[in-house]
Amino acid sequence: MSNSGYTTPAAPGYLVKVLFVNGSPAWVRPVPLTFAVTDGTWYHVETKVAGGTITTSINGTVVDTTTDATYARGRVGFREAGPESALFDNVKVTTADGKVVLTDDFSGNLEAWKAPNAGGSPAFAGLDIYDEPSPDRFETLAHLVRIMRELDPNALPYINLLPSNDQNYVRQFVDVVKPVLLSYDRYPLMADGTDDPGYFLNWKIVREEGLRAGLPTWIFIQTGAYGNRRQPTAAELLWQVNVSLAYGAKGIQYFTYWTPDPARGEGFQPALITVDGKRTDRYDAAKNINVYWLAPVGRELKPLVSESVTHAHDDPLPAGATAWTPDEVVTSVTGDAVVLGRFVDAERSGTRWLLIANRSHSERCVSQVELDPATVGKVARFDPRTGTYVSQDRLRLTANLDAGAAVLYRLQPAAR
């Protein structure tokens, strides 16, 4: 049942019927109801199948009869997608002569049910449980995550958070839902040519909560214009990726890949793929970033732990950003503004990695970084073309970076 998507004053609720063939909807037919479908209300739904006739009743009243003989047999199950949200209980399946073949009040385990797997497709990673939940959804989401992990421990129960500069929101989500990762979206490129002033504060909060809970952090990259957001350049796509890597991101996602239908509203302009399926210049830009930079650099950074992230010569310092100060690794930073992301391996072997990202997405930068010889012995620059590290002769690094670009160094400890 649905109370959104198909709404008119005369029909406050709908039963939406869908026929899936090979995993894709062959037809979708909304059936207007004479009553509203109210959030938080339980309904008794009964479906009777006799040959090709399917009769649906709600609370004892027949609301629809459909004739369709596409499938002569099949399983029972439940489906939610997109904004749909429902709970199910007291399931009972009987044959025509009244024999009970399945009953479940969900007071025990879920051994009677099979986990969804997209028909066994190798591309299936898990389920998109919810996008941008409010805190009043957290308890329900925690229950859904537990169910999914019980059904299939290898399937990802994916939830994406609202953009928020409220650390309590992110912390409550982590503590209540107990997710397997921490994903959120924040689109920083504003239509007036400025950047979202809360972008780095949001990243600071997500990074801190991810480290506290030992969760990988994921983010969405803005790929198109909509509402009060502008169309990104190739450099601005790369800038979002590299700033996110500096803040410890382990997952990079793009919003949006396929441009939403205009009927959705919000004024979406072409993203990576247009509404009619054509590639834009940003598709090629994202492809180049993914293949020639993100894939090789991501393999290096993925197993590492974010140790620190600081901004050097970033004036004025954005909200949430930490200004760079000399420490036992980096003693001096001169030149243009950069973001310094520092990483260690899980064993804390003493080897560190330093990602130097251009703070600007519109201008080149040149920055000199001095390393402390008492801490750092050998330095090697990562070459994404070959996937190898190239030794550097000096502990003074010069990062000459295009707009939005970054460079990765491996810092091996000095001999003791």
C-alpha positions in Angstrom: 0.0 0.0 0.0 1.1 3.6 -0.5 0.1 7.0 0.7 2.6 8.8 -1.6 3.5 8.8 -5.3 -0.1 8.5 -6.5 -2.2 11.0 -4.6 -5.4 12.9 -5.3 -7.9 14.5 -2.9 -10.4 11.8 -3.8 -8.1 8.9 -3.2 -5.9 9.4 -0.1 -4.3 6.0 -0.3 -3.3 3.5 -3.0 -2.6 -0.2 -3.4 0.2 -0.4 -6.0 0.3 -3.6 -8.0 3.5 -4.4 -9.8 4.4 -7.4 -12.0 8.2 -8.2 -12.1 9.6 -10.3 -14.9 13.3 -11.3 -14.6 13.7 -8.7 -11.8 12.3 -5.7 -13.8 8.8 -4.3 -13.5 6.6 -5.2 -16.5 3.8 -3.0 -15.4 2.8 -0.9 -12.4 -0.9 -0.2 -11.6 -2.1 2.0 -8.8 -5.5 1.1 -7.3 -7.2 4.0 -5.4 -8.4 3.1 -1.9 -11.4 4.7 -0.2 -9.4 5.3 3.0 -6.1 7.0 3.9 -3.0 4.8 4.5 -1.8 6.2 7.8 1.8 6.0 8.9 2.3 3.9 12.0 -1.0 2.0 11.5 -1.2 -1.8 11.2 -3.4 -3.3 8.3 -4.5 -6.9 7.8 -3.7 -7.6 4.1 -4.9 -10.9 2.5 -4.1 -12.1 -1.0 -6.0 -15.1 -2.5 -4.7 -16.7 -5.7 -7.0 -19.0 -7.7 -5.5 -19.9 -11.1 -4.8 -16.5 -12.7 -7.1 -14.5 -10.4 -5.5 -12.6 -7.6 -7.8 -11.0 -5.0 -6.6 -8.5 -2.4 -8.4 -7.6 0.8 -7.5 -5.0 3.4 -9.0 -5.4 6.9 -11.5 -7.8 5.5 -12.7 -5.7 2.6 -11.9 -6.7 -1.0 -10.1 -3.8 -2.7 -8.9 -5.3 -5.9 -9.2 -8.3 -8.2 -6.6 -8.8 -10.9 -6.3 -11.4 -13.6 -2.7 -12.3 -14.6 -1.3 -15.7 -15.5 2.3 -14.8 -16.0 3.5 -17.1 -13.2 1.7 -20.3 -12.2 3.8 -20.7 -9.1 6.3 -18.8 -6.9 7.3 -17.8 -3.4 5.9 -15.3 -1.0 7.9 -12.4 0.2 8.2 -8.7 0.9 9.6 -5.8 -1.0 10.5 -2.2 -0.2 12.3 0.3 -2.5 13.1 3.9 -2.6 11.0 5.9 -0.1 8.8 2.9 0.7 8.9 1.8 4.4 6.8 -0.9 6.1 6.9 -3.5 8.9 5.4 -7.0 8.5 4.1 -9.4 11.1 1.9 -12.5 11.6 2.4 -14.0 8.1 0.3 -17.0 7.2 0.1 -19.0 4.0 -2.5 -21.7 3.3 -3.5 -23.9 0.4 -6.9 -23.8 -1.2 -8.1 -26.6 1.1 -6.9 -24.8 4.3 -3.6 -26.5 4.9 -1.1 -24.2 6.5 2.3 -24.2 4.6 3.9 -21.2 6.3 3.3 -19.2 9.5 5.6 -16.8 11.2 5.1 -14.1 13.8 8.8 -13.2 13.7 9.3 -14.1 17.4 12.1 -16.4 16.5 14.8 -16.4 13.8 14.4 -15.9 10.1 15.3 -19.3 8.8 12.1 -19.6 6.8 13.1 -16.7 4.6 15.7 -16.2 2.0 17.7 -13.0 1.9 17.4 -10.9 -1.3 20.3 -11.2 -3.7 19.2 -9.7 -7.0 18.9 -13.2 -8.5 22.5 -14.1 -7.6 24.0 -11.3 -9.7 27.7 -10.8 -8.9 27.0 -7.0 -8.8 24.8 -7.4 -5.8 26.4 -5.9 -2.7 23.5 -5.4 -0.3 20.3 -3.4 0.2 19.7 0.3 0.3 17.7 0.4 3.5 17.1 4.2 3.9 18.3 7.5 2.7 18.7 10.6 5.0 16.8 9.3 8.1 15.7 11.5 10.9 16.5 10.4 14.5 13.0 9.1 15.0 13.8 6.4 12.5 16.9 5.1 14.2 15.3 2.4 16.3 13.5 1.0 13.3 16.7 1.1 11.2 18.6 -0.7 14.0 16.0 -3.5 13.8 16.3 -3.7 10.0 20.1 -3.8 10.2 19.9 -6.7 12.7 17.4 -8.6 10.5 19.7 -8.1 7.4 22.8 -9.3 9.2 20.9 -12.3 10.5 19.6 -13.2 7.0 22.9 -12.6 5.2 26.0 -11.5 7.1 27.8 -10.8 3.8 25.1 -8.4 2.4 25.6 -4.7 3.0 22.8 -3.0 5.0 23.3 0.4 3.5 22.0 3.7 5.1 23.0 7.2 4.0 22.8 10.1 6.5 21.5 13.6 6.1 24.1 16.4 5.8 24.4 17.7 9.3 26.7 19.8 11.5 25.1 18.3 14.6 27.5 15.8 16.0 24.8 14.4 18.3 22.8 13.4 15.2 25.7 11.4 13.8 26.7 9.9 17.1 23.2 8.8 17.9 22.9 7.1 14.6 26.2 5.2 15.2 25.3 4.2 18.8 21.6 3.2 18.1 21.7 1.7 14.6 25.1 0.1 14.9 25.8 0.4 11.1 28.6 -1.3 9.3 29.7 1.9 7.7 29.1 5.7 8.0 27.8 7.3 4.7 26.5 10.8 4.2 25.9 13.3 1.5 26.9 17.0 1.3 27.1 18.9 -1.9 29.4 21.9 -1.4 29.3 23.8 -4.7 26.8 26.6 -4.5 25.1 28.3 -7.5 26.4 31.7 -6.5 30.0 30.5 -7.0 30.8 30.0 -3.3 31.3 26.8 -1.4 29.1 25.5 1.4 30.6 27.0 4.6 29.6 23.9 6.7 31.3 21.3 4.4 34.5 20.8 6.4 32.7 20.8 9.7 30.4 18.0 8.5 33.5 16.0 7.4 35.2 16.7 10.7 32.1 15.2 12.6 31.8 12.2 10.3 35.5 11.5 10.5 35.6 11.7 14.3 32.5 9.5 14.7 33.8 7.0 12.2 37.2 6.7 14.0 35.4 6.5 17.4 33.3 3.6 16.3 35.9 2.0 14.0 33.6 2.5 10.9 34.7 3.3 7.3 33.3 6.6 6.1 31.7 7.1 2.7 30.6 10.3 0.9 28.7 11.4 -2.2 30.4 13.7 -4.8 28.2 16.4 -6.4 28.1 15.8 -10.1 25.4 18.2 -11.3 23.5 21.4 -10.7 20.1 21.4 -8.9 18.3 23.8 -6.6 21.0 26.2 -5.4 23.9 24.1 -6.4 26.1 24.7 -9.5 27.4 22.5 -12.2 30.8 21.1 -11.2 33.9 21.4 -13.4 36.2 18.4 -13.8 38.6 20.1 -11.2 35.7 20.5 -8.8 34.9 16.8 -9.1 38.5 15.9 -8.4 38.7 18.5 -5.5 35.7 16.8 -3.7 37.4 13.4 -4.1 40.7 14.5 -2.8 39.4 16.6 0.1 37.4 13.5 1.1 40.4 11.2 0.8 42.4 13.6 3.0 39.6 13.4 5.6 39.8 9.6 5.6 37.0 8.6 3.2 36.9 4.9 2.3 34.0 5.1 -0.1 33.4 7.6 -2.9 29.9 7.7 -4.4 28.5 10.0 -7.1 25.2 12.0 -6.9 23.8 11.7 -9.3 24.9 9.2 -11.9 21.8 9.2 -14.0 20.0 12.6 -14.1 16.6 12.3 -12.3 13.4 12.7 -14.2 12.3 16.3 -14.2 9.0 15.2 -12.6 10.9 14.7 -9.4 11.4 18.4 -9.1 14.4 20.3 -7.6 15.6 21.4 -11.0 18.2 18.7 -11.7 20.5 19.6 -14.6 22.5 16.9 -16.6 24.8 15.0 -14.3 27.1 12.1 -15.5 24.3 10.6 -17.6 21.5 12.7 -19.0 17.8 11.8 -18.6 17.8 10.2 -22.0 21.0 8.2 -21.4 23.7 10.3 -23.0 27.1 10.8 -21.4 28.2 14.3 -20.4 31.7 15.7 -20.1 31.5 15.0 -16.4 31.1 11.3 -17.1 34.4 11.3 -18.9 35.9 13.4 -16.1 34.7 11.0 -13.4 35.9 8.0 -15.4 39.4 9.5 -15.7 39.4 10.3 -11.9 38.3 6.8 -11.1 40.6 4.9 -13.4 43.8 6.9 -13.3 43.7 8.3 -9.8 41.1 7.0 -7.4 41.5 3.3 -8.1 45.3 3.2 -7.6 45.4 5.7 -4.7 42.4 4.2 -3.1 44.1 0.8 -3.0 46.9 2.4 -1.0 44.7 4.4 1.4 41.9 1.9 2.0 43.6 -0.2 4.6 45.1 2.8 6.4 43.8 4.7 9.4 43.4 8.5 9.4 45.8 9.9 11.9 45.2 13.7 11.3 43.9 16.2 8.8 44.9 19.8 8.9 44.7 22.9 6.7 47.8 25.0 6.0 47.6 28.6 5.0 43.8 28.3 4.6 42.7 31.9 5.4 40.0 32.3 6.6 40.0 28.8 8.1 36.7 27.1 7.4 34.4 26.0 10.2 35.4 22.7 11.6 38.9 22.7 10.0 42.0 22.3 12.1 44.9 24.7 11.3 48.3 23.0 10.6 50.9 23.5 13.3 54.4 22.0 13.4 54.7 18.5 15.0 57.1 15.6 15.1 56.5 14.7 11.4 55.9 18.0 9.5 58.0 20.9 10.7 57.2 23.5 8.0 54.7 24.2 5.3 55.1 27.2 3.0 53.4 28.4 -0.2 49.8 28.1 -1.1 46.9 26.6 0.9 46.7 22.8 1.1 44.9 20.1 3.1 47.3 17.6 4.7 45.8 14.2 5.4 48.1 11.8 7.4 47.6 8.1 7.7 49.1 5.1 9.6 48.8 1.4 9.1 46.7 -0.7 11.4 49.7 -2.1 13.1 51.2 1.3 13.9 54.5 0.2 12.4 55.9 3.7 12.3 55.4 4.1 8.5 53.1 7.0 7.6 51.4 8.2 4.5 50.9 11.9 3.7 48.3 13.1 1.2 48.8 16.7 0.1 45.6 18.1 -1.5 45.2 21.4 -3.2 42.8 23.5 -1.2 41.6 25.3 -4.3 39.4 23.8 -7.0 40.0 26.7 -9.4 43.8 27.5 -9.2 47.1 25.7 -9.2 49.1 25.6 -6.0 52.7 25.2 -5.1 53.5 24.1 -1.5 56.7 23.1 0.2 56.5 20.6 3.1 59.5 20.0 5.4 59.7 16.7 7.3 61.5 16.1 10.5 64.6 13.9 10.0 64.4 12.7 13.6 61.1 11.0 12.7 61.2 10.4 9.0 64.0 8.4 7.3 62.9 7.7 3.8 60.3 9.3 1.6 58.7 7.9 -1.6 56.2 9.5 -3.9 53.3 7.3 -5.2 53.0 7.1 -9.0 49.4 6.2 -9.8 50.4 5.3 -13.4 52.5 2.4 -12.3 51.1 1.8 -8.9 54.6 2.0 -7.4 56.5 4.4 -5.1 59.4 6.5 -6.3 62.1 7.3 -3.8 62.8 11.0 -3.1 66.2 12.3 -2.3 65.2 15.0 0.1 62.9 15.5 3.1 61.7 18.8 1.6 58.7 18.0 -0.6 57.4 20.3 -3.3 53.8 19.8 -4.3 53.0 21.5 -7.6 49.4 20.7 -8.0 46.7 21.4 -10.6 43.3 22.7 -9.3 41.7 20.1 -7.2 44.7 17.7 -7.4 46.7 15.8 -4.8 49.8 13.8 -4.3 50.5 10.9 -2.0 53.8 10.2 -0.1 55.0 7.3 2.0 57.1 8.3 5.0 59.2 5.5 6.5 60.5 6.0 10.1 64.1 7.1 10.8 66.5 4.5 12.1 66.7 4.5 15.9 
